[in-house]
Structure formats: structure tokens, C-alpha cells
């Protein structure tokens, strides 16, 4: 966040909210949290780096670190939905990167 340039009042609050939503999408076991990105922000594709699902590699800096640790603790047994997304959600895959459709699947 320290490299972000504030363009309007409330910029950092908005960016923190969006980042929290992205981290929640990365660390969920169902697509409802992922699809919230579409509903709230109009996101229709999400780039997933599989390296995020290596223990301790996906931890994030403060003020999100404790939240991400708790998300990992709660979801790792159920499985992260973006680690192995359903075929109808995959737009592109190569190596450790997958582009996943967010929102309604036609």
C-alpha cells in the first residue's frame, strides 16, 4: 500500500476493502465469496497463482496477516476453491497460473 498514490479522499480505505475481498476470494472453499468480486467491483476474471496455496507462502503483510492466517486455518481442510476450480470456470491455464471466470457462468 505504501507505493500506492492516493488519487482521491478515501483511496486507502477503498483499496484496503478491495484487497480484503481479493484475499477472501483466494482463501475460500466456495465460489460465493469469489463471485462477490463481480457483484461489488465488476470483476469478471481472476488470475490465480497456484503458489498462493503452498503453506506459509500465501501469508500477507499487516494489517491483513492475522486475517489471512485465520482464513487458511478455516479453509485448508475443506479445500480452496480457486486451487482447483471447476472446468466451466477456467478461461485459461498455463503452468502455475489459471484465469478463472468470476460472476455468472453462461
KOLGU-4560 file (N, C-alpha, C; in nm, 3 decimals, padded with zeros to 5 digits):
<recs>
<n_xx: 00.081 n_yy: -00.119 n_zz: 00.000 ca_xx: 00.000 ca_yy: 00.000 ca_zz: 00.000 c_xx: 00.085 c_yy: 00.126 c_zz: 00.000 mol: A seq: 1 type: UNK>
<n_xx: 00.206 n_yy: 00.119 n_zz: 00.055 ca_xx: 00.286 ca_yy: 00.241 ca_zz: 00.064 c_xx: 00.331 c_yy: 00.292 c_zz: -00.072 mol: A seq: 2 type: UNK>
<n_xx: 00.324 n_yy: 00.209 n_zz: -00.175 ca_xx: 00.361 ca_yy: 00.256 ca_zz: -00.309 c_xx: 00.241 c_yy: 00.308 c_zz: -00.387 mol: A seq: 3 type: UNK>
<n_xx: 00.123 n_yy: 00.298 n_zz: -00.331 ca_xx: 00.003 ca_yy: 00.346 ca_zz: -00.398 c_xx: -00.005 c_yy: 00.498 c_zz: -00.390 mol: A seq: 4 type: UNK>
<n_xx: -00.050 n_yy: 00.556 n_zz: -00.496 ca_xx: -00.068 ca_yy: 00.702 ca_zz: -00.498 c_xx: -00.214 c_yy: 00.736 c_zz: -00.475 mol: A seq: 5 type: UNK>
<n_xx: -00.245 n_yy: 00.810 n_zz: -00.370 ca_xx: -00.385 ca_yy: 00.845 ca_zz: -00.344 c_xx: -00.435 c_yy: 00.946 c_zz: -00.447 mol: A seq: 6 type: UNK>
<n_xx: -00.542 n_yy: 00.910 n_zz: -00.515 ca_xx: -00.598 ca_yy: 00.998 ca_zz: -00.617 c_xx: -00.723 c_yy: 01.070 c_zz: -00.569 mol: A seq: 7 type: UNK>
<n_xx: -00.778 n_yy: 01.025 n_zz: -00.459 ca_xx: -00.897 ca_yy: 01.089 ca_zz: -00.404 c_xx: -00.907 c_yy: 01.058 c_zz: -00.255 mol: A seq: 8 type: UNK>
<n_xx: -00.988 n_yy: 01.139 n_zz: -00.187 ca_xx: -01.009 ca_yy: 01.117 ca_zz: -00.045 c_xx: -01.073 c_yy: 00.979 c_zz: -00.026 mol: A seq: 9 type: UNK>
<n_xx: -01.022 n_yy: 00.903 n_zz: 00.066 ca_xx: -01.074 ca_yy: 00.769 ca_zz: 00.092 c_xx: -01.008 c_yy: 00.660 c_zz: 00.009 mol: A seq: 10 type: UNK>
<n_xx: -00.904 n_yy: 00.696 n_zz: -00.067 ca_xx: -00.837 ca_yy: 00.600 ca_zz: -00.156 c_xx: -00.788 c_yy: 00.477 c_zz: -00.079 mol: A seq: 11 type: UNK>
<n_xx: -00.714 n_yy: 00.497 n_zz: 00.029 ca_xx: -00.657 ca_yy: 00.383 ca_zz: 00.101 c_xx: -00.764 c_yy: 00.296 c_zz: 00.164 mol: A seq: 12 type: UNK>
<n_xx: -00.870 n_yy: 00.356 n_zz: 00.211 ca_xx: -00.980 ca_yy: 00.278 ca_zz: 00.268 c_xx: -01.043 c_yy: 00.189 c_zz: 00.160 mol: A seq: 13 type: UNK>
<n_xx: -01.063 n_yy: 00.246 n_zz: 00.041 ca_xx: -01.121 ca_yy: 00.170 ca_zz: -00.069 c_xx: -01.028 c_yy: 00.058 c_zz: -00.113 mol: A seq: 14 type: UNK>
<n_xx: -00.899 n_yy: 00.086 n_zz: -00.124 ca_xx: -00.804 ca_yy: -00.016 ca_zz: -00.166 c_xx: -00.792 c_yy: -00.127 c_zz: -00.061 mol: A seq: 15 type: UNK>
<n_xx: -00.796 n_yy: -00.093 n_zz: 00.066 ca_xx: -00.790 ca_yy: -00.194 ca_zz: 00.171 c_xx: -00.913 c_yy: -00.285 c_zz: 00.164 mol: A seq: 16 type: UNK>
<n_xx: -01.029 n_yy: -00.226 n_zz: 00.138 ca_xx: -01.153 ca_yy: -00.304 ca_zz: 00.126 c_xx: -01.143 c_yy: -00.401 c_zz: 00.008 mol: A seq: 17 type: UNK>
<n_xx: -01.095 n_yy: -00.352 n_zz: -00.105 ca_xx: -01.082 ca_yy: -00.438 ca_zz: -00.224 c_xx: -00.979 c_yy: -00.549 c_zz: -00.202 mol: A seq: 18 type: UNK>
<n_xx: -00.868 n_yy: -00.515 n_zz: -00.139 ca_xx: -00.766 ca_yy: -00.615 ca_zz: -00.113 c_xx: -00.819 c_yy: -00.722 c_zz: -00.018 mol: A seq: 19 type: UNK>
<n_xx: -00.893 n_yy: -00.683 n_zz: 00.082 ca_xx: -00.954 ca_yy: -00.780 ca_zz: 00.174 c_xx: -01.048 c_yy: -00.873 c_zz: 00.098 mol: A seq: 20 type: UNK>
<n_xx: -01.123 n_yy: -00.820 n_zz: 00.003 ca_xx: -01.214 ca_yy: -00.902 ca_zz: -00.078 c_xx: -01.136 c_yy: -01.000 c_zz: -00.166 mol: A seq: 21 type: UNK>
<n_xx: -01.025 n_yy: -00.956 n_zz: -00.222 ca_xx: -00.941 ca_yy: -01.044 ca_zz: -00.305 c_xx: -00.881 c_yy: -01.156 c_zz: -00.219 mol: A seq: 22 type: UNK>
<n_xx: -00.830 n_yy: -01.122 n_zz: -00.103 ca_xx: -00.774 ca_yy: -01.224 ca_zz: -00.015 c_xx: -00.881 c_yy: -01.323 c_zz: 00.031 mol: A seq: 23 type: UNK>
<n_xx: -01.001 n_yy: -01.274 n_zz: 00.057 ca_xx: -01.111 ca_yy: -01.364 ca_zz: 00.095 c_xx: -01.145 c_yy: -01.458 c_zz: -00.021 mol: A seq: 24 type: UNK>
<n_xx: -01.140 n_yy: -01.408 n_zz: -00.144 ca_xx: -01.167 ca_yy: -01.493 ca_zz: -00.260 c_xx: -01.059 c_yy: -01.599 c_zz: -00.277 mol: A seq: 25 type: UNK>
<n_xx: -00.934 n_yy: -01.562 n_zz: -00.258 ca_xx: -00.824 ca_yy: -01.659 ca_zz: -00.266 c_xx: -00.838 c_yy: -01.769 c_zz: -00.162 mol: A seq: 26 type: UNK>
<n_xx: -00.892 n_yy: -01.734 n_zz: -00.046 ca_xx: -00.891 ca_yy: -01.827 ca_zz: 00.067 c_xx: -01.031 c_yy: -01.871 c_zz: 00.107 mol: A seq: 27 type: UNK>
<n_xx: -01.110 n_yy: -01.913 n_zz: 00.010 ca_xx: -01.246 ca_yy: -01.960 ca_zz: 00.039 c_xx: -01.265 c_yy: -02.100 c_zz: -00.018 mol: A seq: 28 type: UNK>
<n_xx: -01.365 n_yy: -02.169 n_zz: 00.033 ca_xx: -01.396 ca_yy: -02.303 ca_zz: -00.016 c_xx: -01.519 c_yy: -02.305 c_zz: -00.105 mol: A seq: 29 type: UNK>
<n_xx: -01.578 n_yy: -02.188 n_zz: -00.132 ca_xx: -01.694 ca_yy: -02.185 ca_zz: -00.221 c_xx: -01.688 c_yy: -02.061 c_zz: -00.311 mol: A seq: 30 type: UNK>
<n_xx: -01.756 n_yy: -02.071 n_zz: -00.424 ca_xx: -01.749 ca_yy: -01.963 ca_zz: -00.522 c_xx: -01.831 c_yy: -01.840 c_zz: -00.485 mol: A seq: 31 type: UNK>
<n_xx: -01.913 n_yy: -01.846 n_zz: -00.383 ca_xx: -01.992 ca_yy: -01.729 ca_zz: -00.345 c_xx: -01.901 c_yy: -01.612 c_zz: -00.309 mol: A seq: 32 type: UNK>
<n_xx: -01.794 n_yy: -01.637 n_zz: -00.234 ca_xx: -01.701 ca_yy: -01.530 ca_zz: -00.197 c_xx: -01.625 c_yy: -01.478 c_zz: -00.318 mol: A seq: 33 type: UNK>
<n_xx: -01.595 n_yy: -01.566 n_zz: -00.412 ca_xx: -01.527 ca_yy: -01.523 ca_zz: -00.535 c_xx: -01.622 c_yy: -01.437 c_zz: -00.618 mol: A seq: 34 type: UNK>
<n_xx: -01.746 n_yy: -01.481 n_zz: -00.630 ca_xx: -01.843 ca_yy: -01.407 ca_zz: -00.711 c_xx: -01.880 c_yy: -01.272 c_zz: -00.650 mol: A seq: 35 type: UNK>
<n_xx: -01.852 n_yy: -01.252 n_zz: -00.521 ca_xx: -01.873 ca_yy: -01.119 ca_zz: -00.463 c_xx: -01.787 c_yy: -01.013 c_zz: -00.532 mol: A seq: 36 type: UNK>
<n_xx: -01.672 n_yy: -01.055 n_zz: -00.585 ca_xx: -01.587 ca_yy: -00.961 ca_zz: -00.659 c_xx: -01.660 c_yy: -00.907 c_zz: -00.782 mol: A seq: 37 type: UNK>
<n_xx: -01.739 n_yy: -00.992 n_zz: -00.845 ca_xx: -01.820 ca_yy: -00.949 ca_zz: -00.960 c_xx: -01.931 c_yy: -00.855 c_zz: -00.913 mol: A seq: 38 type: UNK>
<n_xx: -02.001 n_yy: -00.896 n_zz: -00.808 ca_xx: -02.114 ca_yy: -00.818 ca_zz: -00.759 c_xx: -02.072 c_yy: -00.680 c_zz: -00.707 mol: A seq: 39 type: UNK>
<n_xx: -01.961 n_yy: -00.675 n_zz: -00.634 ca_xx: -01.917 ca_yy: -00.549 ca_zz: -00.573 c_xx: -01.835 c_yy: -00.460 c_zz: -00.665 mol: A seq: 40 type: UNK>
<n_xx: -01.748 n_yy: -00.523 n_zz: -00.746 ca_xx: -01.648 ca_yy: -00.444 ca_zz: -00.819 c_xx: -01.651 c_yy: -00.464 c_zz: -00.971 mol: A seq: 41 type: UNK>
<n_xx: -01.738 n_yy: -00.552 n_zz: -01.019 ca_xx: -01.745 ca_yy: -00.576 ca_zz: -01.163 c_xx: -01.634 c_yy: -00.664 c_zz: -01.216 mol: A seq: 42 type: UNK>
<n_xx: -01.562 n_yy: -00.734 n_zz: -01.130 ca_xx: -01.455 ca_yy: -00.824 ca_zz: -01.172 c_xx: -01.515 c_yy: -00.943 c_zz: -01.246 mol: A seq: 43 type: UNK>
<n_xx: -01.468 n_yy: -00.971 n_zz: -01.367 ca_xx: -01.521 ca_yy: -01.086 ca_zz: -01.439 c_xx: -01.416 c_yy: -01.194 c_zz: -01.466 mol: A seq: 44 type: UNK>
<n_xx: -01.291 n_yy: -01.168 n_zz: -01.429 ca_xx: -01.186 ca_yy: -01.269 ca_zz: -01.441 c_xx: -01.086 c_yy: -01.248 c_zz: -01.327 mol: A seq: 45 type: UNK>
<n_xx: -01.029 n_yy: -01.357 n_zz: -01.282 ca_xx: -00.938 ca_yy: -01.354 ca_zz: -01.167 c_xx: -00.817 c_yy: -01.440 c_zz: -01.201 mol: A seq: 46 type: UNK>
<n_xx: -00.698 n_yy: -01.383 n_zz: -01.189 ca_xx: -00.575 ca_yy: -01.458 ca_zz: -01.214 c_xx: -00.532 c_yy: -01.526 c_zz: -01.085 mol: A seq: 47 type: UNK>
<n_xx: -00.522 n_yy: -01.657 n_zz: -01.090 ca_xx: -00.485 ca_yy: -01.736 ca_zz: -00.973 c_xx: -00.343 c_yy: -01.788 c_zz: -00.992 mol: A seq: 48 type: UNK>
<n_xx: -00.258 n_yy: -01.759 n_zz: -00.896 ca_xx: -00.123 ca_yy: -01.814 ca_zz: -00.893 c_xx: -00.123 c_yy: -01.930 c_zz: -00.794 mol: A seq: 49 type: UNK>
<n_xx: -00.100 n_yy: -02.050 n_zz: -00.842 ca_xx: -00.110 ca_yy: -02.168 ca_zz: -00.757 c_xx: -00.013 c_yy: -02.165 c_zz: -00.639 mol: A seq: 50 type: UNK>
<n_xx: 00.094 n_yy: -02.090 n_zz: -00.649 ca_xx: 00.189 ca_yy: -02.077 ca_zz: -00.540 c_xx: 00.128 c_yy: -02.018 c_zz: -00.413 mol: A seq: 51 type: UNK>
<n_xx: 00.012 n_yy: -01.953 n_zz: -00.426 ca_xx: -00.056 ca_yy: -01.898 ca_zz: -00.308 c_xx: -00.102 c_yy: -02.008 c_zz: -00.214 mol: A seq: 52 type: UNK>
<n_xx: -00.109 n_yy: -02.131 n_zz: -00.263 ca_xx: -00.164 ca_yy: -02.240 ca_zz: -00.183 c_xx: -00.056 c_yy: -02.329 c_zz: -00.122 mol: A seq: 53 type: UNK>
<n_xx: 00.068 n_yy: -02.283 n_zz: -00.124 ca_xx: 00.177 ca_yy: -02.351 ca_zz: -00.054 c_xx: 00.177 c_yy: -02.294 c_zz: 00.088 mol: A seq: 54 type: UNK>
<n_xx: 00.172 n_yy: -02.380 n_zz: 00.190 ca_xx: 00.168 ca_yy: -02.328 ca_zz: 00.328 c_xx: 00.277 c_yy: -02.224 c_zz: 00.353 mol: A seq: 55 type: UNK>
<n_xx: 00.239 n_yy: -02.118 n_zz: 00.419 ca_xx: 00.323 ca_yy: -02.005 ca_zz: 00.457 c_xx: 00.361 c_yy: -01.915 c_zz: 00.339 mol: A seq: 56 type: UNK>
<n_xx: 00.348 n_yy: -01.962 n_zz: 00.216 ca_xx: 00.380 ca_yy: -01.877 ca_zz: 00.101 c_xx: 00.270 c_yy: -01.775 c_zz: 00.077 mol: A seq: 57 type: UNK>
<n_xx: 00.150 n_yy: -01.807 n_zz: 00.121 ca_xx: 00.037 ca_yy: -01.719 ca_zz: 00.092 c_xx: 00.012 c_yy: -01.616 c_zz: 00.201 mol: A seq: 58 type: UNK>
<n_xx: 00.093 n_yy: -01.615 n_zz: 00.303 ca_xx: 00.072 ca_yy: -01.517 ca_zz: 00.409 c_xx: 00.094 c_yy: -01.377 c_zz: 00.352 mol: A seq: 59 type: UNK>
<n_xx: 00.030 n_yy: -01.281 n_zz: 00.411 ca_xx: 00.032 ca_yy: -01.145 ca_zz: 00.360 c_xx: 00.078 c_yy: -01.051 c_zz: 00.469 mol: A seq: 60 type: UNK>
<n_xx: 00.111 n_yy: -00.932 n_zz: 00.432 ca_xx: 00.161 ca_yy: -00.835 ca_zz: 00.529 c_xx: 00.047 c_yy: -00.775 c_zz: 00.613 mol: A seq: 61 type: UNK>
<n_xx: 00.083 n_yy: -00.711 n_zz: 00.721 ca_xx: -00.015 ca_yy: -00.641 ca_zz: 00.804 c_xx: -00.073 c_yy: -00.526 c_zz: 00.723 mol: A seq: 62 type: UNK>
<n_xx: -00.194 n_yy: -00.492 n_zz: 00.746 ca_xx: -00.283 ca_yy: -00.534 ca_zz: 00.855 c_xx: -00.367 c_yy: -00.658 c_zz: 00.822 mol: A seq: 63 type: UNK>
<n_xx: -00.329 n_yy: -00.733 n_zz: 00.719 ca_xx: -00.408 ca_yy: -00.847 ca_zz: 00.673 c_xx: -00.356 c_yy: -00.982 c_zz: 00.721 mol: A seq: 64 type: UNK>
<n_xx: -00.239 n_yy: -00.986 n_zz: 00.781 ca_xx: -00.173 ca_yy: -01.111 ca_zz: 00.815 c_xx: -00.258 c_yy: -01.200 c_zz: 00.905 mol: A seq: 65 type: UNK>
<n_xx: -00.312 n_yy: -01.147 n_zz: 01.013 ca_xx: -00.392 ca_yy: -01.229 ca_zz: 01.104 c_xx: -00.518 c_yy: -01.282 c_zz: 01.035 mol: A seq: 66 type: UNK>
<n_xx: -00.579 n_yy: -01.200 n_zz: 00.952 ca_xx: -00.700 ca_yy: -01.242 ca_zz: 00.879 c_xx: -00.668 c_yy: -01.356 c_zz: 00.784 mol: A seq: 67 type: UNK>
<n_xx: -00.557 n_yy: -01.344 n_zz: 00.710 ca_xx: -00.519 ca_yy: -01.449 ca_zz: 00.615 c_xx: -00.484 c_yy: -01.578 c_zz: 00.688 mol: A seq: 68 type: UNK>
<n_xx: -00.414 n_yy: -01.568 n_zz: 00.800 ca_xx: -00.384 ca_yy: -01.689 ca_zz: 00.878 c_xx: -00.513 c_yy: -01.759 c_zz: 00.922 mol: A seq: 69 type: UNK>
<n_xx: -00.611 n_yy: -01.682 n_zz: 00.966 ca_xx: -00.739 ca_yy: -01.741 ca_zz: 01.009 c_xx: -00.813 c_yy: -01.801 c_zz: 00.890 mol: A seq: 70 type: UNK>
<n_xx: -00.811 n_yy: -01.735 n_zz: 00.775 ca_xx: -00.874 ca_yy: -01.790 ca_zz: 00.655 c_xx: -00.810 c_yy: -01.924 c_zz: 00.619 mol: A seq: 71 type: UNK>
<n_xx: -00.679 n_yy: -01.931 n_zz: 00.622 ca_xx: -00.608 ca_yy: -02.056 ca_zz: 00.593 c_xx: -00.648 c_yy: -02.165 c_zz: 00.691 mol: A seq: 72 type: UNK>
<n_xx: -00.651 n_yy: -02.131 n_zz: 00.819 ca_xx: -00.684 ca_yy: -02.229 ca_zz: 00.921 c_xx: -00.823 c_yy: -02.288 c_zz: 00.899 mol: A seq: 73 type: UNK>
<n_xx: -00.918 n_yy: -02.202 n_zz: 00.864 ca_xx: -01.056 ca_yy: -02.245 ca_zz: 00.847 c_xx: -01.080 c_yy: -02.322 c_zz: 00.718 mol: A seq: 74 type: UNK>
<n_xx: -01.010 n_yy: -02.287 n_zz: 00.612 ca_xx: -01.045 ca_yy: -02.338 ca_zz: 00.479 c_xx: -00.956 c_yy: -02.452 c_zz: 00.430 mol: A seq: 75 type: UNK>
<n_xx: -00.837 n_yy: -02.465 n_zz: 00.480 ca_xx: -00.744 ca_yy: -02.561 ca_zz: 00.421 c_xx: -00.796 c_yy: -02.704 c_zz: 00.421 mol: A seq: 76 type: UNK>
<n_xx: -00.872 n_yy: -02.744 n_zz: 00.520 ca_xx: -00.926 ca_yy: -02.881 ca_zz: 00.521 c_xx: -01.035 c_yy: -02.900 c_zz: 00.418 mol: A seq: 77 type: UNK>
<n_xx: -01.121 n_yy: -02.800 n_zz: 00.402 ca_xx: -01.230 ca_yy: -02.808 ca_zz: 00.304 c_xx: -01.177 c_yy: -02.796 c_zz: 00.161 mol: A seq: 78 type: UNK>
<n_xx: -01.068 n_yy: -02.723 n_zz: 00.145 ca_xx: -01.009 ca_yy: -02.705 ca_zz: 00.012 c_xx: -01.040 c_yy: -02.567 c_zz: -00.043 mol: A seq: 79 type: UNK>
<n_xx: -00.940 n_yy: -02.508 n_zz: -00.102 ca_xx: -00.953 ca_yy: -02.374 ca_zz: -00.161 c_xx: -01.014 c_yy: -02.389 c_zz: -00.300 mol: A seq: 80 type: UNK>
<n_xx: -01.126 n_yy: -02.324 n_zz: -00.323 ca_xx: -01.199 ca_yy: -02.341 ca_zz: -00.449 c_xx: -01.116 c_yy: -02.295 c_zz: -00.569 mol: A seq: 81 type: UNK>
<n_xx: -01.032 n_yy: -02.195 n_zz: -00.553 ca_xx: -00.953 ca_yy: -02.147 ca_zz: -00.666 c_xx: -00.827 c_yy: -02.230 c_zz: -00.690 mol: A seq: 82 type: UNK>
<n_xx: -00.793 n_yy: -02.318 n_zz: -00.600 ca_xx: -00.679 ca_yy: -02.408 ca_zz: -00.623 c_xx: -00.713 c_yy: -02.505 c_zz: -00.735 mol: A seq: 83 type: UNK>
<n_xx: -00.836 n_yy: -02.553 n_zz: -00.736 ca_xx: -00.881 ca_yy: -02.650 ca_zz: -00.836 c_xx: -01.022 c_yy: -02.610 c_zz: -00.881 mol: A seq: 84 type: UNK>
<n_xx: -01.034 n_yy: -02.502 n_zz: -00.959 ca_xx: -01.168 ca_yy: -02.453 ca_zz: -00.996 c_xx: -01.238 c_yy: -02.547 c_zz: -01.093 mol: A seq: 85 type: UNK>
<n_xx: -01.372 n_yy: -02.544 n_zz: -01.096 ca_xx: -01.447 ca_yy: -02.627 ca_zz: -01.190 c_xx: -01.411 c_yy: -02.589 c_zz: -01.335 mol: A seq: 86 type: UNK>
<n_xx: -01.415 n_yy: -02.687 n_zz: -01.422 ca_xx: -01.376 ca_yy: -02.667 ca_zz: -01.562 c_xx: -01.452 c_yy: -02.553 c_zz: -01.629 mol: A seq: 87 type: UNK>
<n_xx: -01.580 n_yy: -02.537 n_zz: -01.597 ca_xx: -01.660 ca_yy: -02.432 ca_zz: -01.662 c_xx: -01.617 c_yy: -02.291 c_zz: -01.619 mol: A seq: 88 type: UNK>
<n_xx: -01.536 n_yy: -02.282 n_zz: -01.515 ca_xx: -01.486 ca_yy: -02.152 ca_zz: -01.469 c_xx: -01.349 c_yy: -02.117 c_zz: -01.525 mol: A seq: 89 type: UNK>
<n_xx: -01.279 n_yy: -02.215 n_zz: -01.580 ca_xx: -01.143 ca_yy: -02.192 ca_zz: -01.629 c_xx: -01.146 c_yy: -02.130 c_zz: -01.767 mol: A seq: 90 type: UNK>
<n_xx: -01.086 n_yy: -02.011 n_zz: -01.780 ca_xx: -01.075 ca_yy: -01.944 ca_zz: -01.908 c_xx: -00.940 c_yy: -01.974 c_zz: -01.975 mol: A seq: 91 type: UNK>
<n_xx: -00.837 n_yy: -01.991 n_zz: -01.892 ca_xx: -00.702 ca_yy: -02.015 ca_zz: -01.943 c_xx: -00.620 c_yy: -02.076 c_zz: -01.831 mol: A seq: 92 type: UNK>
<n_xx: -00.530 n_yy: -02.167 n_zz: -01.868 ca_xx: -00.439 ca_yy: -02.225 ca_zz: -01.770 c_xx: -00.305 c_yy: -02.253 c_zz: -01.836 mol: A seq: 93 type: UNK>
<n_xx: -00.198 n_yy: -02.210 n_zz: -01.770 ca_xx: -00.063 ca_yy: -02.245 ca_zz: -01.815 c_xx: 00.029 c_yy: -02.239 c_zz: -01.693 mol: A seq: 94 type: UNK>
<n_xx: 00.098 n_yy: -02.349 n_zz: -01.671 ca_xx: 00.192 ca_yy: -02.354 ca_zz: -01.559 c_xx: 00.123 c_yy: -02.332 c_zz: -01.426 mol: A seq: 95 type: UNK>
<n_xx: 00.172 n_yy: -02.235 n_zz: -01.350 ca_xx: 00.116 ca_yy: -02.209 ca_zz: -01.217 c_xx: 00.004 c_yy: -02.106 c_zz: -01.219 mol: A seq: 96 type: UNK>
<n_xx: -00.033 n_yy: -02.058 n_zz: -01.338 ca_xx: -00.136 ca_yy: -01.954 ca_zz: -01.349 c_xx: -00.264 c_yy: -02.007 c_zz: -01.413 mol: A seq: 97 type: UNK>
<n_xx: -00.375 n_yy: -01.969 n_zz: -01.355 ca_xx: -00.507 ca_yy: -02.002 ca_zz: -01.410 c_xx: -00.590 c_yy: -01.874 c_zz: -01.409 mol: A seq: 98 type: UNK>
<n_xx: -00.659 n_yy: -01.848 n_zz: -01.520 ca_xx: -00.753 ca_yy: -01.736 ca_zz: -01.523 c_xx: -00.892 c_yy: -01.795 c_zz: -01.510 mol: A seq: 99 type: UNK>
<n_xx: -00.963 n_yy: -01.748 n_zz: -01.408 ca_xx: -01.092 ca_yy: -01.804 ca_zz: -01.370 c_xx: -01.202 c_yy: -01.702 c_zz: -01.395 mol: A seq: 100 type: UNK>
<n_xx: -01.313 n_yy: -01.748 n_zz: -01.450 ca_xx: -01.431 ca_yy: -01.662 ca_zz: -01.469 c_xx: -01.494 c_yy: -01.632 c_zz: -01.334 mol: A seq: 101 type: UNK>
<n_xx: -01.530 n_yy: -01.506 n_zz: -01.314 ca_xx: -01.597 ca_yy: -01.462 ca_zz: -01.192 c_xx: -01.735 c_yy: -01.413 c_zz: -01.231 mol: A seq: 102 type: UNK>
<n_xx: -01.834 n_yy: -01.442 n_zz: -01.150 ca_xx: -01.970 ca_yy: -01.398 ca_zz: -01.180 c_xx: -02.046 c_yy: -01.507 c_zz: -01.255 mol: A seq: 103 type: UNK>
<n_xx: -02.156 n_yy: -01.467 n_zz: -01.320 ca_xx: -02.241 ca_yy: -01.565 ca_zz: -01.388 c_xx: -02.165 c_yy: -01.645 c_zz: -01.494 mol: A seq: 104 type: UNK>
<n_xx: -02.189 n_yy: -01.773 n_zz: -01.496 ca_xx: -02.131 ca_yy: -01.860 ca_zz: -01.598 c_xx: -02.239 c_yy: -01.887 c_zz: -01.701 mol: A seq: 105 type: UNK>
<n_xx: -02.213 n_yy: -01.846 n_zz: -01.824 ca_xx: -02.314 ca_yy: -01.862 ca_zz: -01.931 c_xx: -02.304 c_yy: -01.997 c_zz: -01.996 mol: A seq: 106 type: UNK>
</recs>
